[in-house]
Amino acid sequence: NKETDLNIREVKLGKLDSEISRKMLKLEQATTAKISDLAKLYDGIESKAVAAMMASLDNETIVAVLPRMKQKNASQVLGLLPPARAAQISKQMISIAEN
């Protein structure tokens, strides 16, 4: 009957939703680990070189990486970026911290 079909579909949708949530969490964890690895790598490179590399990255990537770097290195890199870009990145970091 119709009600049974709807219940079966609801159960299937619930299972799919759980599977999608589990896979998304796994993807987020992998992404976080890769960003942390990149931050560690950047910590071992001269700040000028890191700033030059970051010049070709999007702001979202920079905002994800900078807080995971050692504070001294991150501040040096931020200081080496063009002032307008550094301001944009700083605003994005503050916005994320406030949420």
Secondary structure, 3 states (H helix, E strand, C coil): CHHHHHHHHHHHHHHHHHHHHHHHHHHHHHHHHHHHHHHHHHHCCCHHHHHHHHCCCCHHHHHHHHHHCCHHHHHHHHHHCCHHHHHHHHHHHHHHHHC
